[in-house]
Amino acid sequence: MPVPVCAAASAADGHLLYVVGGQMEERFTACGILQIYDARADAWSLGAPLPMPTWGASATVINGRLVVAGGWLADLSLIHISEPT
């Protein structure tokens, strides 16, 4: 994983694993980073970041779109939908 985080949201879609947000190890700073693991290529890449940092959110993939809901430091009513690839 390019950026080590804890308390991140994650979701899988086929051979892709999405790890979004979380707290960075240094001082547990919240982030909005989207990290994508491609199991076929055995490689990590970065996607478009969230509009605001969050940790402790929930995530799922619906019809190829990554849905991130809630979390801390973000508006708790936040629902962010993106096309990550």
PyMOL commands that place a pseudoatom at each C-alpha (Angstrom):
pseudoatom trace, name=CA, resn=MET, resi=1, chain=A, elem=C, hetatm=0, pos=[0.000, 0.000, 0.000]
pseudoatom trace, name=CA, resn=PRO, resi=2, chain=A, elem=C, hetatm=0, pos=[1.570, 3.335, -1.032]
pseudoatom trace, name=CA, resn=VAL, resi=3, chain=A, elem=C, hetatm=0, pos=[0.301, 5.251, 2.013]
pseudoatom trace, name=CA, resn=PRO, resi=4, chain=A, elem=C, hetatm=0, pos=[-0.021, 3.360, 5.315]
pseudoatom trace, name=CA, resn=VAL, resi=5, chain=A, elem=C, hetatm=0, pos=[-3.380, 4.116, 6.968]
pseudoatom trace, name=CA, resn=CYS, resi=6, chain=A, elem=C, hetatm=0, pos=[-5.602, 2.768, 9.711]
pseudoatom trace, name=CA, resn=ALA, resi=7, chain=A, elem=C, hetatm=0, pos=[-9.391, 3.103, 10.187]
pseudoatom trace, name=CA, resn=ALA, resi=8, chain=A, elem=C, hetatm=0, pos=[-9.874, 3.273, 6.411]
pseudoatom trace, name=CA, resn=ALA, resi=9, chain=A, elem=C, hetatm=0, pos=[-12.955, 2.151, 4.524]
pseudoatom trace, name=CA, resn=SER, resi=10, chain=A, elem=C, hetatm=0, pos=[-12.536, -0.627, 1.989]
pseudoatom trace, name=CA, resn=ALA, resi=11, chain=A, elem=C, hetatm=0, pos=[-14.543, -2.293, -0.743]
pseudoatom trace, name=CA, resn=ALA, resi=12, chain=A, elem=C, hetatm=0, pos=[-13.807, -4.845, -3.446]
pseudoatom trace, name=CA, resn=ASP, resi=13, chain=A, elem=C, hetatm=0, pos=[-15.079, -5.185, -7.002]
pseudoatom trace, name=CA, resn=GLY, resi=14, chain=A, elem=C, hetatm=0, pos=[-13.773, -8.205, -8.859]
pseudoatom trace, name=CA, resn=HIS, resi=15, chain=A, elem=C, hetatm=0, pos=[-9.977, -8.034, -8.870]
pseudoatom trace, name=CA, resn=LEU, resi=16, chain=A, elem=C, hetatm=0, pos=[-9.849, -4.465, -7.490]
pseudoatom trace, name=CA, resn=LEU, resi=17, chain=A, elem=C, hetatm=0, pos=[-9.629, -3.543, -3.811]
pseudoatom trace, name=CA, resn=TYR, resi=18, chain=A, elem=C, hetatm=0, pos=[-10.351, 0.064, -2.845]
pseudoatom trace, name=CA, resn=VAL, resi=19, chain=A, elem=C, hetatm=0, pos=[-8.947, 1.526, 0.393]
pseudoatom trace, name=CA, resn=VAL, resi=20, chain=A, elem=C, hetatm=0, pos=[-10.263, 5.020, 1.018]
pseudoatom trace, name=CA, resn=GLY, resi=21, chain=A, elem=C, hetatm=0, pos=[-9.658, 7.619, 3.699]
pseudoatom trace, name=CA, resn=GLY, resi=22, chain=A, elem=C, hetatm=0, pos=[-8.379, 6.594, 7.082]
pseudoatom trace, name=CA, resn=GLN, resi=23, chain=A, elem=C, hetatm=0, pos=[-5.811, 7.982, 9.452]
pseudoatom trace, name=CA, resn=MET, resi=24, chain=A, elem=C, hetatm=0, pos=[-2.205, 8.386, 8.404]
pseudoatom trace, name=CA, resn=GLU, resi=25, chain=A, elem=C, hetatm=0, pos=[0.278, 6.979, 10.884]
pseudoatom trace, name=CA, resn=GLU, resi=26, chain=A, elem=C, hetatm=0, pos=[1.908, 10.315, 11.592]
pseudoatom trace, name=CA, resn=ARG, resi=27, chain=A, elem=C, hetatm=0, pos=[-0.223, 11.898, 14.338]
pseudoatom trace, name=CA, resn=PHE, resi=28, chain=A, elem=C, hetatm=0, pos=[-3.289, 9.974, 13.106]
pseudoatom trace, name=CA, resn=THR, resi=29, chain=A, elem=C, hetatm=0, pos=[-4.172, 12.713, 10.622]
pseudoatom trace, name=CA, resn=ALA, resi=30, chain=A, elem=C, hetatm=0, pos=[-7.343, 12.007, 8.628]
pseudoatom trace, name=CA, resn=CYS, resi=31, chain=A, elem=C, hetatm=0, pos=[-6.930, 11.750, 4.867]
pseudoatom trace, name=CA, resn=GLY, resi=32, chain=A, elem=C, hetatm=0, pos=[-9.077, 11.466, 1.772]
pseudoatom trace, name=CA, resn=ILE, resi=33, chain=A, elem=C, hetatm=0, pos=[-6.680, 9.295, -0.213]
pseudoatom trace, name=CA, resn=LEU, resi=34, chain=A, elem=C, hetatm=0, pos=[-8.058, 6.591, -2.522]
pseudoatom trace, name=CA, resn=GLN, resi=35, chain=A, elem=C, hetatm=0, pos=[-5.689, 3.638, -2.934]
pseudoatom trace, name=CA, resn=ILE, resi=36, chain=A, elem=C, hetatm=0, pos=[-6.503, 0.904, -5.430]
pseudoatom trace, name=CA, resn=TYR, resi=37, chain=A, elem=C, hetatm=0, pos=[-4.976, -2.569, -5.412]
pseudoatom trace, name=CA, resn=ASP, resi=38, chain=A, elem=C, hetatm=0, pos=[-5.216, -4.524, -8.662]
pseudoatom trace, name=CA, resn=ALA, resi=39, chain=A, elem=C, hetatm=0, pos=[-4.843, -8.215, -7.782]
pseudoatom trace, name=CA, resn=ARG, resi=40, chain=A, elem=C, hetatm=0, pos=[-4.272, -9.211, -11.408]
pseudoatom trace, name=CA, resn=ALA, resi=41, chain=A, elem=C, hetatm=0, pos=[-1.342, -6.819, -11.785]
pseudoatom trace, name=CA, resn=ASP, resi=42, chain=A, elem=C, hetatm=0, pos=[-0.254, -7.168, -8.135]
pseudoatom trace, name=CA, resn=ALA, resi=43, chain=A, elem=C, hetatm=0, pos=[0.099, -3.380, -8.062]
pseudoatom trace, name=CA, resn=TRP, resi=44, chain=A, elem=C, hetatm=0, pos=[-1.181, -0.364, -6.148]
pseudoatom trace, name=CA, resn=SER, resi=45, chain=A, elem=C, hetatm=0, pos=[-2.247, 2.946, -7.669]
pseudoatom trace, name=CA, resn=LEU, resi=46, chain=A, elem=C, hetatm=0, pos=[-3.850, 6.152, -6.428]
pseudoatom trace, name=CA, resn=GLY, resi=47, chain=A, elem=C, hetatm=0, pos=[-7.294, 7.329, -7.523]
pseudoatom trace, name=CA, resn=ALA, resi=48, chain=A, elem=C, hetatm=0, pos=[-9.026, 10.681, -7.232]
pseudoatom trace, name=CA, resn=PRO, resi=49, chain=A, elem=C, hetatm=0, pos=[-9.148, 11.705, -3.546]
pseudoatom trace, name=CA, resn=LEU, resi=50, chain=A, elem=C, hetatm=0, pos=[-12.324, 12.286, -1.579]
pseudoatom trace, name=CA, resn=PRO, resi=51, chain=A, elem=C, hetatm=0, pos=[-13.550, 15.886, -1.471]
pseudoatom trace, name=CA, resn=MET, resi=52, chain=A, elem=C, hetatm=0, pos=[-12.809, 15.921, 2.282]
pseudoatom trace, name=CA, resn=PRO, resi=53, chain=A, elem=C, hetatm=0, pos=[-10.756, 13.723, 4.618]
pseudoatom trace, name=CA, resn=THR, resi=54, chain=A, elem=C, hetatm=0, pos=[-12.540, 11.068, 6.636]
pseudoatom trace, name=CA, resn=TRP, resi=55, chain=A, elem=C, hetatm=0, pos=[-11.820, 8.016, 8.743]
pseudoatom trace, name=CA, resn=GLY, resi=56, chain=A, elem=C, hetatm=0, pos=[-14.122, 5.313, 10.073]
pseudoatom trace, name=CA, resn=ALA, resi=57, chain=A, elem=C, hetatm=0, pos=[-16.388, 5.548, 7.018]
pseudoatom trace, name=CA, resn=SER, resi=58, chain=A, elem=C, hetatm=0, pos=[-18.132, 2.700, 5.201]
pseudoatom trace, name=CA, resn=ALA, resi=59, chain=A, elem=C, hetatm=0, pos=[-17.633, 1.826, 1.551]
pseudoatom trace, name=CA, resn=THR, resi=60, chain=A, elem=C, hetatm=0, pos=[-19.144, -0.410, -1.108]
pseudoatom trace, name=CA, resn=VAL, resi=61, chain=A, elem=C, hetatm=0, pos=[-19.144, -0.700, -4.881]
pseudoatom trace, name=CA, resn=ILE, resi=62, chain=A, elem=C, hetatm=0, pos=[-22.478, -0.441, -6.701]
pseudoatom trace, name=CA, resn=ASN, resi=63, chain=A, elem=C, hetatm=0, pos=[-22.600, -0.787, -10.494]
pseudoatom trace, name=CA, resn=GLY, resi=64, chain=A, elem=C, hetatm=0, pos=[-18.888, -0.019, -10.775]
pseudoatom trace, name=CA, resn=ARG, resi=65, chain=A, elem=C, hetatm=0, pos=[-19.106, 3.114, -8.622]
pseudoatom trace, name=CA, resn=LEU, resi=66, chain=A, elem=C, hetatm=0, pos=[-17.392, 3.475, -5.274]
pseudoatom trace, name=CA, resn=VAL, resi=67, chain=A, elem=C, hetatm=0, pos=[-19.790, 4.707, -2.589]
pseudoatom trace, name=CA, resn=VAL, resi=68, chain=A, elem=C, hetatm=0, pos=[-18.306, 6.116, 0.638]
pseudoatom trace, name=CA, resn=ALA, resi=69, chain=A, elem=C, hetatm=0, pos=[-20.669, 7.072, 3.454]
pseudoatom trace, name=CA, resn=GLY, resi=70, chain=A, elem=C, hetatm=0, pos=[-20.158, 8.752, 6.823]
pseudoatom trace, name=CA, resn=GLY, resi=71, chain=A, elem=C, hetatm=0, pos=[-16.984, 8.755, 8.843]
pseudoatom trace, name=CA, resn=TRP, resi=72, chain=A, elem=C, hetatm=0, pos=[-15.352, 11.231, 11.191]
pseudoatom trace, name=CA, resn=LEU, resi=73, chain=A, elem=C, hetatm=0, pos=[-14.084, 14.718, 10.373]
pseudoatom trace, name=CA, resn=ALA, resi=74, chain=A, elem=C, hetatm=0, pos=[-16.307, 14.635, 7.317]
pseudoatom trace, name=CA, resn=ASP, resi=75, chain=A, elem=C, hetatm=0, pos=[-19.929, 15.689, 7.507]
pseudoatom trace, name=CA, resn=LEU, resi=76, chain=A, elem=C, hetatm=0, pos=[-21.573, 12.573, 8.955]
pseudoatom trace, name=CA, resn=SER, resi=77, chain=A, elem=C, hetatm=0, pos=[-24.233, 12.796, 6.265]
pseudoatom trace, name=CA, resn=LEU, resi=78, chain=A, elem=C, hetatm=0, pos=[-21.552, 12.661, 3.547]
pseudoatom trace, name=CA, resn=ILE, resi=79, chain=A, elem=C, hetatm=0, pos=[-22.201, 10.207, 0.761]
pseudoatom trace, name=CA, resn=HIS, resi=80, chain=A, elem=C, hetatm=0, pos=[-19.532, 10.383, -1.930]
pseudoatom trace, name=CA, resn=ILE, resi=81, chain=A, elem=C, hetatm=0, pos=[-19.969, 8.452, -5.168]
pseudoatom trace, name=CA, resn=SER, resi=82, chain=A, elem=C, hetatm=0, pos=[-17.142, 8.213, -7.685]
pseudoatom trace, name=CA, resn=GLU, resi=83, chain=A, elem=C, hetatm=0, pos=[-16.025, 6.189, -10.666]
pseudoatom trace, name=CA, resn=PRO, resi=84, chain=A, elem=C, hetatm=0, pos=[-12.605, 5.181, -9.300]
pseudoatom trace, name=CA, resn=THR, resi=85, chain=A, elem=C, hetatm=0, pos=[-11.053, 3.798, -12.490]
for i in range(1, 85): cmd.bond("trace and resi %d" % i, "trace and resi %d" % (i + 1))
show_as sticks, trace
zoom trace
